[in-house]
Amino acid sequence: MLQFSNKINKNVILATSYVITVIVAMIVFLTGGTSKEYPHFMYIPISIVASTNGKIQGVIHGAVSGFLLGPFMPLNVTTKEYQPINNWVFRMIMFITISFVIGFFADYNKQQFEITNKKDREIVSAQTSMILFTRETYRVPG
């Protein structure tokens, strides 16, 4: 049941992050375009997705985020000046790279946690067996 609940939580976080991404894209547009500092807010949902859903979903989300702030998002909304291709391609590469790095370490941390958790369960099982064995072996008649 915990696995199923965890999967639902990941999907809710993923969907919420995509909604936040669209909101950030709208904020960027409404505040004048990508020449302002507002595109940096996109790192928040990118980091959330990569850290909770791993590097694959993180990279996909980074690419979608880069595309939303990319070819169709103006550099300056009032002058209708569009971004040079190197601006939005570099931003997309940065989003993808950052999401990959965060996702890589999140996946690695999860894997190490599972290994440690398995070893802990084995130790507890061995200790429990030893206690039961000792109790049966050295039972005091009475």
C-alpha positions, -999 to 999 in steps of 0.1 A, spaced: 0 0 0 29 23 8 43 18 -28 9 27 -43 5 58 -21 41 69 -29 33 66 -67 2 87 -63 22 113 -44 48 114 -71 22 118 -98 5 146 -78 38 164 -74 46 159 -111 12 173 -122 15 202 -97 50 210 -110 38 212 -145 10 236 -134 36 257 -117 57 257 -148 28 270 -169 22 297 -142 59 307 -143 58 309 -181 27 332 -178 44 353 -152 75 357 -175 53 368 -203 31 392 -182 62 408 -167 78 417 -200 96 386 -213 128 367 -208 150 398 -205 139 401 -169 149 379 -139 116 360 -137 127 330 -159 148 320 -129 116 310 -111 115 280 -135 143 264 -114 118 257 -86 95 233 -104 125 218 -123 142 210 -90 110 196 -75 104 172 -103 140 161 -106 144 155 -68 111 136 -64 107 118 -97 143 112 -108 165 122 -136 144 109 -165 113 129 -155 135 158 -145 151 160 -179 118 158 -196 105 186 -174 136 206 -180 131 203 -218 94 213 -215 103 242 -193 130 253 -218 106 250 -246 79 271 -228 105 299 -222 121 293 -256 112 300 -292 77 314 -286 85 336 -255 96 371 -265 128 387 -251 107 419 -247 70 417 -249 64 454 -255 87 456 -285 77 421 -297 114 413 -299 120 376 -299 150 359 -284 180 349 -304 182 312 -308 213 309 -287 195 325 -257 167 299 -254 188 270 -265 214 277 -238 186 282 -212 171 248 -223 205 231 -220 209 246 -185 174 235 -174 181 200 -187 216 198 -172 205 210 -138 175 186 -138 198 158 -148 223 165 -120 196 169 -93 178 138 -106 210 118 -107 218 125 -71 182 119 -61 182 85 -78 216 77 -62 204 87 -28 172 66 -32 193 36 -43 217 40 -14 188 44 10 172 11 -2 205 -7 1 210 5 36 174 -3 45 178 -39 32 210 -43 52 193 -30 83 164 -54 79 189 -83 75 207 -73 107 174 -70 126 164 -104 113 197 -120 123 196 -104 158 160 -116 163 170 -151 152 200 -151 175 178 -140 205 153 -167 198 180 -193 193 197 -182 226 164 -183 245 156 -218 233 192 -231 238 197 -218 273 162 -224 286 162 -228 323 141 -257 334 116 -247 359 
